[in-house]
Structures are given as C-alpha cells and as structure tokens.
Amino acid sequence: MIQSLLRLIGVYKIYEKWLSKVIERGEIPAHIAIIMDGNRRWALKRGLEPWLGHRAGAKKVEEVIRWCLKLGVKVVTLFVLSTENFRRDERELKELFSILREKLEEYLKGDLLHKNRIRIKVLGRKDLLPGELREALEKLEEITKGYDNLFVNLAIAYGGRAEITDAAKSLAKDVLSGKVKIEEIDEELISRYLYTADLPIQDPDMIIRTSGEERISNFLLWQSAYSELIFLDVYWPEFRKIDLMRAIRTYQRRQRRFGA
C-alpha cells in the first residue's frame, strides 16, 4: 500500500513538472476567476457537516494564491459567497462567517500578503455581512491598498445582477446631478461604475468552476463576456496545482477572437 502510494506521488510530481514546462511556453492568463464550488458536497461525501467543507475550501485558497504567484498571474478573483447563498441555513451561514473571519485574521497576522505585496479587494454588498466580518475585510483592504504585485478579489455577498444594478443606480444619480451626460454613456463608462473599476485588468481571461457544474451562476456577468470557461469535475477542497495548470493549458489551446 505504502509503495503504491509513493509510486503515485512520484508519477504526480513528474506530470506536474511536465505540465509546468508545457504552459511556460504559452501565454499565462493575466486574470483568473474561480467559482470555488463543491465544498458542501465534499463534506457530505465524508459524512461531515457542510461547514467543515467550507473550512477545507478556505484552506485551499492560500495554496491557490501561492500557485498563481509562481505562475505570474496578475489578478485572481474568487467567488466566496453569493447574494443567493444568504438563503442557506442560519447555522451554516454563522459557521461560514466564523471561518471567514478566522482566515482573515490569519492573513492580517501572517506575512503572505505583505511579503508578496498582495492587494485584497472585496467585490459585493458588504453591508449584508455581519459587522465584525465587514470590519475585518475593510481592514485587510486598507492595509494592502498600496500593494500591486498580485490583486486578489474576494467576491463576498456578490451577485452579477446586483453589481450591474448598483452600477446603474450610481450612474443614474450622476446623470440626474448633471455630472454625466446621457450621450456620454458607453461600455467603457459603465465599466467605471462596476465593483472591478479600479483593477488593472477588469475582465477575466479565464473562469474556472470546480465540482462538475457547468454554469457561471450570476458571477461577473458583465466582465465575463469573452472569458474562456473551464469546468472541472473536482470538488474545490480537492483542487490541485495540476488542475490549475491543466486549465491553463486548455486556455492556451483555444483561439480567442473576441468576435472578430
């Protein structure tokens, strides 16, 4: 049994090294967005409470950030909690908020963000979150606002339709106040009102969804117009570096014409 496991680990390492060399020859996507799906099913499969799946998924995030740093990715957007997720069981939400707060405290006290100059930005309706969690997120945003090596966006209390609705309201106010003229409204102007407005690269080159589901579930509806979609049949807590590199290899094999 042990020998078989060691052989498997050896094969995995060889495959990982080969994949790394393959994708180095191609274009690495500058902005990768990930729908981190499958935490609850991962837990259910093991007879665990759903929030233990969320805990395992939260632990995976730091690994993925480190992988993206090594690959030279510029922007990473992670779908953490949707506006629709607020309909879930109260106990599960309470546990999830607690896990998020714990992880944020770890990031605040650790050196991952500062050593690698990682900027954190929250995308979503933060006013829907519990006070302590919202404060921790805002503190993390504040202390990393000057960093520019890697931009990590946390989509929390996020919905694509909610984002566009909020953008429309803000734009309408500026039109009514005379700050913006109707004839000035175009796609570029609308983009300036989205949650992603101040990012160096707003639109993700590639969106990965784990768990085997094949839909974007109200995620980055405006920004994903020309994103390459990659669906992986693996639960988020089991997501491996080779899964990320295989997704990048698939992205590199596609021809992106942007409608031309």
Backbone bond lengths (Angstrom), bond angles and torsions (degrees), N, CA, C in turn:
res aa  C-N    CA-C-N  psi(-1)  N-CA   C-N-CA  omega(-1)  CA-C   N-CA-C  phi
1 M - - - 1.467 - - 1.527 110.89 -
2 I 1.345 116.64 -48.86 1.464 121.46 -179.65 1.523 110.68 -63.92
3 Q 1.345 116.16 -41.02 1.465 120.02 179.86 1.530 111.00 -64.40
4 S 1.331 116.27 -39.73 1.470 120.21 178.72 1.522 110.28 -64.17
5 L 1.346 115.97 -40.03 1.453 120.59 179.20 1.518 111.48 -65.07
6 L 1.320 116.31 -41.32 1.467 120.73 178.57 1.527 111.14 -64.72
7 R 1.335 116.07 -38.93 1.479 119.41 177.12 1.523 110.67 -63.77
8 L 1.346 115.34 -41.23 1.468 120.36 179.92 1.525 110.75 -63.15
9 I 1.332 116.12 -43.16 1.467 120.98 177.99 1.523 110.50 -62.01
10 G 1.350 115.98 -39.58 1.459 120.64 178.90 1.514 112.17 -64.02
11 V 1.329 116.17 -42.62 1.475 121.21 178.11 1.523 110.05 -64.26
12 Y 1.328 116.72 -42.12 1.462 122.06 179.23 1.529 110.69 -59.16
13 K 1.329 116.35 -45.25 1.463 121.29 -179.13 1.532 111.33 -63.86
14 I 1.315 116.12 -40.42 1.472 120.52 179.11 1.530 110.17 -64.37
15 Y 1.351 115.34 -44.49 1.464 120.58 -179.50 1.534 110.90 -65.01
16 E 1.336 116.13 -40.83 1.462 120.78 178.46 1.528 111.18 -61.72
17 K 1.320 116.30 -42.46 1.467 120.86 -179.75 1.524 110.68 -65.75
18 W 1.338 116.21 -40.92 1.469 120.62 178.53 1.528 110.78 -64.38
19 L 1.339 116.60 -45.36 1.466 120.87 179.11 1.525 111.25 -59.92
20 S 1.327 115.55 -41.20 1.458 120.98 -179.75 1.525 110.58 -58.90
21 K 1.324 117.28 -43.81 1.465 121.54 179.63 1.523 111.44 -67.12
22 V 1.332 116.33 -36.76 1.468 120.86 -179.23 1.523 110.74 -64.90
23 I 1.341 117.26 -49.20 1.469 118.73 -175.13 1.527 112.15 -75.19
24 E 1.326 117.32 -20.71 1.467 119.84 176.91 1.522 111.59 -63.09
25 R 1.326 116.52 -24.93 1.470 120.53 -178.73 1.531 112.51 -81.90
26 G 1.338 115.95 -10.31 1.462 119.26 -178.90 1.518 112.41 -112.80
27 E 1.323 115.60 -172.26 1.458 121.77 -179.26 1.529 110.12 -84.31
28 I 1.314 116.37 124.58 1.460 120.95 176.25 1.525 108.19 -84.03
29 P 1.326 119.10 126.98 1.469 119.90 179.46 1.520 111.22 -57.67
30 A 1.315 115.98 133.36 1.467 120.68 -177.34 1.523 111.96 -74.87
31 H 1.330 116.34 -33.14 1.465 121.49 -178.97 1.523 108.62 -128.45
32 I 1.328 115.35 115.91 1.465 121.70 177.60 1.521 108.95 -112.93
33 A 1.321 116.61 127.68 1.461 121.77 175.77 1.531 108.27 -112.11
34 I 1.324 116.19 142.86 1.462 119.80 -176.29 1.526 110.96 -132.42
35 I 1.329 115.58 127.03 1.460 122.24 170.79 1.521 105.86 -91.95
36 M 1.315 116.43 104.24 1.468 122.05 -171.30 1.533 109.48 -84.46
37 D 1.314 115.88 80.13 1.461 121.35 -171.25 1.534 111.49 -103.86
38 G 1.334 115.66 149.99 1.460 120.89 173.19 1.517 115.67 109.11
39 N 1.333 117.68 4.67 1.468 119.84 -179.73 1.528 112.56 -59.91
40 R 1.330 115.88 -47.43 1.467 119.84 -177.23 1.526 111.54 -68.00
41 R 1.327 116.80 -39.70 1.476 119.27 179.25 1.529 111.31 -68.56
42 W 1.338 115.69 -34.07 1.464 120.11 175.72 1.526 109.58 -60.84
43 A 1.344 116.67 -43.30 1.466 121.16 -179.97 1.525 111.26 -68.89
44 L 1.328 116.68 -43.55 1.466 121.22 -179.58 1.521 111.49 -60.26
45 K 1.316 115.62 -39.57 1.471 121.27 179.49 1.525 110.93 -60.25
46 R 1.321 116.89 -26.65 1.471 122.43 -178.21 1.528 112.85 -103.80
47 G 1.337 116.26 7.34 1.454 120.52 179.16 1.507 113.60 71.20
48 L 1.347 116.93 27.48 1.459 122.32 -176.95 1.526 111.42 -105.47
49 E 1.312 115.95 162.84 1.465 120.83 174.31 1.528 108.69 -67.77
50 P 1.331 118.30 147.45 1.475 120.86 -175.85 1.513 114.83 -56.98
51 W 1.352 117.22 -34.99 1.470 118.83 -177.90 1.522 112.86 -69.18
52 L 1.318 117.41 -18.77 1.461 119.16 174.42 1.530 110.43 -72.24
53 G 1.316 115.87 -26.86 1.455 120.14 172.22 1.517 110.86 -69.01
54 H 1.334 115.70 -39.45 1.466 120.03 176.52 1.527 111.12 -64.03
55 R 1.322 116.40 -37.09 1.463 120.12 178.86 1.524 110.64 -64.90
56 A 1.338 116.21 -42.62 1.465 120.57 177.94 1.524 110.37 -65.27
57 G 1.333 116.16 -37.64 1.458 120.28 178.62 1.510 112.38 -67.31
58 A 1.336 116.64 -38.15 1.471 121.25 178.87 1.526 110.46 -64.45
59 K 1.307 115.78 -36.39 1.468 120.56 178.80 1.530 110.84 -65.84
60 K 1.317 116.43 -32.99 1.471 121.04 -179.19 1.525 112.19 -67.47
61 V 1.323 117.53 -28.24 1.465 121.88 -175.42 1.523 111.90 -56.80
62 E 1.325 117.55 -46.30 1.461 119.85 -177.66 1.528 111.08 -62.18
63 E 1.329 117.31 -38.77 1.464 120.72 177.49 1.522 110.37 -59.53
64 V 1.327 115.91 -46.46 1.470 120.62 -177.50 1.524 110.76 -64.20
65 I 1.319 117.06 -39.46 1.464 120.38 177.52 1.521 110.47 -60.11
66 R 1.323 116.92 -43.16 1.463 120.93 179.62 1.526 110.95 -65.86
67 W 1.317 117.95 -38.88 1.471 120.99 177.17 1.528 110.61 -62.44
68 C 1.327 115.95 -44.17 1.465 120.35 -179.01 1.524 111.22 -65.13
69 L 1.319 117.01 -36.40 1.462 120.72 175.72 1.522 110.68 -58.96
70 K 1.323 116.94 -47.65 1.466 121.61 -177.90 1.525 111.94 -67.10
71 L 1.324 116.41 -31.01 1.466 120.43 -178.53 1.532 112.20 -81.46
72 G 1.333 117.09 -14.50 1.456 119.85 179.28 1.515 114.38 87.53
73 V 1.324 116.87 20.01 1.466 120.96 176.16 1.532 108.40 -68.29
74 K 1.312 117.01 143.02 1.467 121.07 -176.90 1.529 112.93 -95.23
75 V 1.337 116.95 -38.68 1.468 121.49 -176.88 1.531 109.92 -132.95
76 V 1.320 116.39 134.36 1.465 121.94 175.60 1.523 108.08 -127.76
77 T 1.319 116.64 126.61 1.460 120.94 177.49 1.513 109.32 -117.85
78 L 1.328 116.84 122.76 1.461 122.98 -175.01 1.523 110.34 -112.77
79 F 1.333 116.25 125.43 1.462 121.12 178.67 1.524 107.87 -84.63
80 V 1.324 115.94 101.48 1.462 122.38 -173.62 1.524 112.07 -91.94
81 L 1.335 116.57 -49.41 1.467 121.03 -175.07 1.524 109.04 -150.80
82 S 1.316 116.45 125.01 1.462 120.08 -179.03 1.526 110.94 -92.12
83 T 1.312 116.14 164.90 1.464 120.46 176.25 1.528 109.65 -63.55
84 E 1.333 116.70 -32.05 1.470 121.13 179.21 1.531 111.73 -70.08
85 N 1.333 117.09 -27.14 1.466 120.89 -179.28 1.529 113.02 -64.05
86 F 1.328 117.20 -16.71 1.462 120.11 179.80 1.530 111.98 -69.29
87 R 1.337 116.76 -8.26 1.467 120.42 177.23 1.531 111.61 -83.95
88 R 1.308 117.31 -4.71 1.464 120.76 -176.91 1.529 111.52 -71.85
89 D 1.332 114.39 170.81 1.456 121.79 -179.59 1.523 111.23 -53.77
90 E 1.327 116.35 137.86 1.463 121.76 -176.36 1.532 111.90 -58.82
91 R 1.325 117.48 -39.47 1.472 120.86 -179.18 1.532 109.85 -64.81
92 E 1.334 116.39 -43.04 1.463 119.74 -179.62 1.521 110.76 -62.94
93 L 1.330 117.02 -43.30 1.463 120.60 179.29 1.526 111.17 -63.35
94 K 1.329 116.62 -41.82 1.461 121.03 179.32 1.528 110.33 -60.64
95 E 1.329 116.55 -44.30 1.460 121.14 179.68 1.531 110.83 -66.51
96 L 1.330 115.84 -39.82 1.461 120.61 179.78 1.529 111.01 -63.79
97 F 1.319 116.68 -44.41 1.467 120.40 178.18 1.530 110.61 -61.78
98 S 1.337 116.21 -38.38 1.458 120.91 179.14 1.529 110.64 -64.45
99 I 1.329 116.68 -42.61 1.468 121.41 179.22 1.526 110.20 -63.64
100 L 1.317 116.51 -43.94 1.462 120.72 179.09 1.528 111.14 -60.55
101 R 1.326 116.15 -42.95 1.460 119.99 -179.33 1.538 110.84 -64.88
102 E 1.328 116.41 -39.67 1.468 121.06 177.86 1.527 111.00 -61.20
103 K 1.339 115.89 -45.34 1.468 120.13 -178.45 1.522 110.87 -66.38
104 L 1.314 116.44 -38.26 1.460 119.92 178.88 1.528 110.82 -63.71
105 E 1.323 116.37 -39.81 1.461 120.45 177.14 1.522 110.99 -62.69
106 E 1.327 116.35 -38.69 1.466 121.05 176.97 1.524 110.68 -61.52
107 Y 1.323 116.20 -43.56 1.465 120.16 179.72 1.528 111.08 -66.52
108 L 1.338 116.05 -37.39 1.458 120.05 179.70 1.526 111.84 -65.45
109 K 1.329 116.05 -36.76 1.460 120.96 -177.02 1.531 113.25 -88.74
110 G 1.335 116.92 -24.42 1.457 121.01 -177.19 1.517 112.89 -83.04
111 D 1.336 115.60 -177.50 1.466 120.30 -177.29 1.526 113.92 -110.81
112 L 1.345 117.07 2.36 1.470 119.89 -177.65 1.528 111.99 -56.40
113 L 1.314 116.91 -48.94 1.468 121.00 -175.83 1.521 111.81 -71.23
114 H 1.337 116.54 -44.00 1.465 120.58 -176.12 1.529 111.57 -73.13
115 K 1.318 116.98 -44.07 1.459 121.43 -178.84 1.525 111.35 -62.07
116 N 1.324 116.35 -37.55 1.466 121.12 -176.52 1.528 113.12 -102.56
117 R 1.321 117.32 5.37 1.460 123.22 178.45 1.535 111.31 51.78
118 I 1.328 114.39 57.81 1.465 121.71 -178.76 1.524 109.35 -98.67
119 R 1.306 115.89 125.92 1.460 120.58 177.94 1.532 109.74 -94.85
120 I 1.324 116.48 133.07 1.456 122.31 177.75 1.523 109.66 -105.88
121 K 1.330 114.96 133.48 1.466 120.45 176.29 1.529 108.12 -135.30
122 V 1.325 115.60 138.85 1.464 120.96 178.59 1.522 109.22 -99.15
123 L 1.321 116.41 129.58 1.456 122.37 176.11 1.530 107.39 -109.37
124 G 1.300 117.73 119.59 1.455 119.13 178.83 1.515 112.92 143.26
125 R 1.323 114.83 -176.92 1.453 122.26 -178.87 1.530 109.38 -91.36
126 K 1.314 115.62 85.57 1.473 121.56 -175.41 1.527 112.12 -61.44
127 D 1.327 116.57 -23.12 1.468 119.39 -178.77 1.525 112.33 -66.52
128 L 1.330 117.95 -14.86 1.458 121.63 178.28 1.529 112.12 -81.51
129 L 1.327 116.88 -12.63 1.465 121.80 -174.41 1.524 111.93 -88.59
130 P 1.342 116.76 154.85 1.467 120.04 174.98 1.527 110.27 -58.42
131 G 1.324 116.41 148.84 1.459 121.78 -174.59 1.516 114.99 -53.99
132 E 1.341 117.57 -48.06 1.464 120.75 -177.25 1.523 111.94 -63.29
133 L 1.333 116.17 -39.42 1.460 120.54 179.24 1.523 110.06 -67.62
134 R 1.322 116.53 -43.47 1.471 120.86 179.40 1.533 110.59 -61.44
135 E 1.319 116.74 -42.18 1.460 120.75 179.30 1.518 111.96 -63.69
136 A 1.335 116.61 -40.49 1.469 120.72 178.98 1.525 110.81 -64.75
137 L 1.324 116.53 -40.07 1.464 120.74 178.98 1.528 110.75 -65.55
138 E 1.328 116.01 -43.50 1.466 120.19 -179.01 1.525 110.98 -67.08
139 K 1.324 116.72 -34.56 1.456 120.78 177.52 1.524 110.27 -65.88
140 L 1.340 115.76 -41.60 1.461 120.63 179.00 1.530 110.83 -64.63
141 E 1.325 115.95 -39.89 1.469 120.20 176.84 1.529 110.60 -62.71
142 E 1.318 115.75 -42.70 1.460 120.51 -176.00 1.528 112.02 -65.52
143 I 1.336 117.24 -46.12 1.468 119.26 -174.99 1.523 112.97 -75.84
144 T 1.339 117.40 -13.61 1.469 119.23 -179.85 1.529 112.63 -111.18
145 K 1.328 117.95 5.25 1.466 120.60 -172.12 1.533 113.47 -63.20
146 G 1.323 117.31 -20.31 1.460 119.99 -179.75 1.520 114.00 -92.09
147 Y 1.319 117.56 -3.03 1.460 121.00 -177.68 1.530 110.62 -84.92
148 D 1.350 115.61 150.04 1.470 118.24 -176.13 1.528 114.33 -147.99
149 N 1.332 116.90 18.24 1.463 119.05 179.39 1.530 110.96 -81.09
150 L 1.339 116.21 -42.75 1.464 122.29 175.59 1.515 107.80 -141.59
151 F 1.330 116.32 132.80 1.460 122.06 178.18 1.528 108.02 -102.96
152 V 1.327 116.40 117.19 1.466 121.12 178.68 1.528 108.47 -111.97
153 N 1.317 115.61 117.64 1.462 121.59 179.72 1.521 109.32 -103.01
154 L 1.317 115.89 130.96 1.453 121.85 177.27 1.529 108.43 -107.16
155 A 1.319 116.38 108.40 1.464 121.07 179.05 1.526 107.74 -83.70
156 I 1.328 115.75 98.76 1.463 122.70 -176.14 1.526 108.88 -124.32
157 A 1.339 116.45 132.25 1.468 120.59 -172.13 1.527 107.43 56.15
158 Y 1.324 114.38 42.39 1.465 121.50 -173.04 1.535 111.22 -109.23
159 G 1.313 114.82 144.23 1.457 122.43 171.16 1.513 107.89 -149.78
160 G 1.316 117.62 136.48 1.455 120.57 -179.20 1.516 112.61 -61.32
161 R 1.330 116.54 -41.53 1.460 119.95 178.45 1.527 111.09 -68.19
162 A 1.335 115.89 -37.13 1.465 119.60 177.41 1.525 110.40 -63.31
163 E 1.326 116.45 -40.06 1.462 120.72 179.44 1.528 110.90 -62.36
164 I 1.319 116.59 -45.83 1.466 120.52 -179.44 1.536 110.20 -67.05
165 T 1.329 116.59 -36.98 1.470 120.73 176.97 1.524 110.95 -63.04
166 D 1.333 116.14 -45.88 1.470 120.36 178.79 1.525 111.08 -62.92
167 A 1.341 115.98 -38.87 1.467 120.35 178.43 1.525 110.48 -64.54
168 A 1.342 115.92 -41.89 1.464 120.42 -179.38 1.531 110.81 -63.89
169 K 1.333 116.95 -40.00 1.467 120.49 179.06 1.532 111.29 -64.36
170 S 1.320 115.77 -44.84 1.471 119.85 -179.85 1.523 111.23 -64.37
171 L 1.324 115.70 -41.69 1.462 119.87 178.93 1.529 110.81 -65.47
172 A 1.348 116.98 -41.60 1.466 120.86 179.71 1.530 110.81 -61.20
173 K 1.327 117.06 -40.09 1.467 120.78 178.12 1.524 110.67 -61.56
174 D 1.334 116.17 -41.54 1.464 119.74 -179.53 1.524 112.04 -69.67
175 V 1.335 116.00 -31.04 1.470 119.47 176.29 1.531 109.50 -68.88
176 L 1.340 116.03 -45.67 1.468 120.75 -178.71 1.529 112.47 -64.44
177 S 1.338 115.67 -32.34 1.466 119.68 -179.76 1.528 112.16 -82.55
178 G 1.333 116.80 -7.59 1.457 120.69 -179.69 1.513 113.98 88.04
179 K 1.327 116.81 2.55 1.463 120.67 -179.84 1.522 111.43 -70.27
180 V 1.339 116.30 -31.37 1.465 121.97 179.86 1.519 108.85 -128.41
181 K 1.338 116.46 137.46 1.458 121.68 175.46 1.527 109.18 -94.31
182 I 1.317 116.84 144.36 1.466 121.37 -176.78 1.521 111.28 -56.04
183 E 1.326 117.53 -39.25 1.467 120.63 -178.12 1.533 112.43 -69.11
184 E 1.325 116.69 -12.07 1.462 120.40 178.36 1.530 112.59 -85.42
185 I 1.328 116.37 -11.84 1.469 120.15 -175.31 1.523 110.71 -74.77
186 D 1.337 115.23 120.63 1.456 122.03 173.31 1.527 107.72 -143.95
187 E 1.321 117.19 -175.45 1.469 120.70 -176.68 1.525 111.95 -61.74
188 E 1.315 116.17 -39.68 1.461 119.78 -179.29 1.525 111.10 -63.99
189 L 1.325 116.42 -41.60 1.459 120.47 179.95 1.530 110.75 -65.55
190 I 1.328 116.78 -43.81 1.471 120.32 179.17 1.528 110.56 -59.66
191 S 1.325 116.97 -38.53 1.466 121.36 179.94 1.520 112.19 -59.32
192 R 1.324 115.98 -28.48 1.470 120.19 -178.99 1.526 112.18 -72.47
193 Y 1.325 117.02 -12.87 1.458 121.14 -179.87 1.529 112.73 -100.99
194 L 1.314 117.55 -0.55 1.458 121.50 -179.67 1.528 110.78 -82.59
195 Y 1.328 117.06 164.28 1.469 121.03 179.13 1.532 111.57 -59.92
196 T 1.324 116.49 -26.80 1.470 122.04 -175.25 1.524 113.09 -90.64
197 A 1.315 117.91 10.69 1.463 122.53 -170.03 1.525 114.54 -54.14
198 D 1.330 118.39 -38.20 1.465 119.57 -173.63 1.523 113.66 -96.35
199 L 1.319 117.48 13.70 1.464 120.06 177.99 1.527 110.72 -82.35
200 P 1.328 118.50 149.26 1.462 120.54 178.55 1.527 112.14 -67.16
201 I 1.335 116.13 -28.73 1.468 122.00 177.45 1.520 107.22 -135.70
202 Q 1.312 117.42 104.25 1.470 121.05 -175.49 1.520 112.51 -74.21
203 D 1.314 116.96 -45.65 1.459 120.86 -171.91 1.527 111.69 -89.40
204 P 1.338 118.22 127.97 1.467 119.80 178.46 1.527 111.58 -69.63
205 D 1.318 116.13 136.13 1.466 119.84 174.18 1.518 109.71 -70.43
206 M 1.327 115.76 -34.38 1.452 121.30 -174.76 1.523 110.19 -142.78
207 I 1.336 116.38 136.20 1.461 121.88 173.64 1.520 108.26 -116.10
208 I 1.317 115.90 123.80 1.464 121.95 177.85 1.521 108.27 -104.64
209 R 1.337 116.48 133.90 1.466 120.21 170.65 1.522 108.46 -123.57
210 T 1.332 115.36 127.51 1.453 120.26 177.49 1.532 110.16 -92.02
211 S 1.314 116.52 172.79 1.480 126.22 174.66 1.518 114.45 90.95
212 G 1.324 118.87 -7.98 1.461 120.50 178.82 1.512 114.69 93.92
213 E 1.331 117.99 -11.80 1.465 120.91 177.12 1.532 109.26 -72.47
214 E 1.334 116.43 145.21 1.463 120.30 -176.04 1.527 111.02 -123.64
215 R 1.309 115.51 73.39 1.462 123.12 174.74 1.524 107.43 -160.11
216 I 1.334 116.79 161.96 1.474 118.89 -177.24 1.532 112.49 -97.81
217 S 1.331 117.81 -7.83 1.465 121.97 170.09 1.522 114.44 49.00
218 N 1.328 116.11 53.77 1.468 121.11 172.15 1.528 112.55 64.70
219 F 1.325 116.34 33.28 1.467 121.48 -176.52 1.523 110.40 -110.17
220 L 1.328 116.94 121.64 1.465 123.31 176.06 1.532 112.01 47.89
221 L 1.319 116.20 51.44 1.469 120.70 -174.55 1.531 112.68 -59.00
222 W 1.325 117.36 -41.89 1.466 120.59 179.65 1.527 110.55 -73.63
223 Q 1.323 116.55 -46.37 1.467 122.07 -171.89 1.537 112.86 -73.67
224 S 1.320 118.16 -20.29 1.467 120.88 -173.53 1.531 113.83 -91.64
225 A 1.329 117.05 12.13 1.470 120.95 -175.02 1.530 113.05 -51.35
226 Y 1.334 117.57 -37.79 1.464 120.72 -178.72 1.533 112.26 -124.63
227 S 1.321 116.50 21.70 1.461 119.60 178.55 1.523 110.59 -74.24
228 E 1.329 115.46 146.20 1.461 120.53 172.41 1.528 107.60 -81.25
229 L 1.326 116.64 129.88 1.465 121.55 -177.54 1.527 110.04 -100.80
230 I 1.326 115.64 127.89 1.465 121.91 -179.73 1.525 108.23 -124.05
231 F 1.329 117.19 119.30 1.459 121.45 -179.94 1.525 109.23 -109.82
232 L 1.327 115.16 125.88 1.464 121.19 -175.95 1.526 110.89 -116.04
233 D 1.313 116.09 135.64 1.462 121.43 -179.11 1.525 110.48 -88.74
234 V 1.328 115.93 61.56 1.459 122.38 178.67 1.521 107.89 -146.27
235 Y 1.326 117.30 136.64 1.467 119.85 177.92 1.528 109.77 -70.28
236 W 1.316 117.02 148.95 1.452 121.26 -174.62 1.534 113.94 -54.42
237 P 1.335 120.37 -44.75 1.474 118.52 -179.79 1.531 113.35 -61.86
238 E 1.351 117.83 -18.09 1.463 122.17 -179.15 1.526 112.84 -99.59
239 F 1.317 116.23 2.91 1.463 122.07 -178.44 1.531 109.91 -60.94
240 R 1.338 116.40 128.75 1.469 121.62 -175.71 1.527 110.92 -115.29
241 K 1.309 114.19 165.76 1.460 119.47 178.00 1.516 110.76 -60.03
242 I 1.334 117.37 -37.29 1.473 119.20 179.75 1.525 110.83 -67.90
243 D 1.341 117.98 -27.55 1.470 120.16 175.78 1.528 110.15 -66.67
244 L 1.324 116.03 -41.43 1.467 120.34 177.22 1.526 110.40 -64.50
245 M 1.306 117.24 -45.22 1.462 120.40 -178.34 1.522 111.81 -68.66
246 R 1.319 117.71 -34.99 1.472 120.31 175.98 1.520 110.74 -65.53
247 A 1.342 116.24 -37.88 1.467 120.32 176.84 1.524 110.34 -63.06
248 I 1.336 116.39 -41.83 1.462 120.70 178.33 1.521 110.86 -65.43
249 R 1.319 116.83 -39.39 1.465 119.90 177.71 1.532 110.41 -62.47
250 T 1.342 117.14 -41.18 1.469 120.92 176.46 1.521 110.47 -61.81
251 Y 1.317 116.35 -43.09 1.471 121.81 177.66 1.524 110.37 -58.88
252 Q 1.319 117.21 -43.57 1.463 121.71 -177.66 1.530 112.50 -66.94
253 R 1.305 116.70 -25.71 1.469 120.95 -179.16 1.529 112.60 -81.36
254 R 1.309 116.62 -14.22 1.470 119.92 -178.66 1.515 110.91 -86.84
255 Q 1.324 115.50 151.93 1.458 121.23 177.83 1.532 108.36 -102.50
256 R 1.313 116.11 116.31 1.448 121.41 -176.68 1.534 110.02 -96.28
257 R 1.312 117.04 109.28 1.468 121.36 -176.00 1.527 112.71 -104.92
258 F 1.321 117.52 -13.77 1.472 121.82 -179.31 1.517 111.69 52.27
259 G 1.335 116.00 40.16 1.456 121.20 176.43 1.521 114.25 84.83
260 A 1.330 118.25 -6.71 1.459 120.40 -177.02 1.526 110.57 -77.47
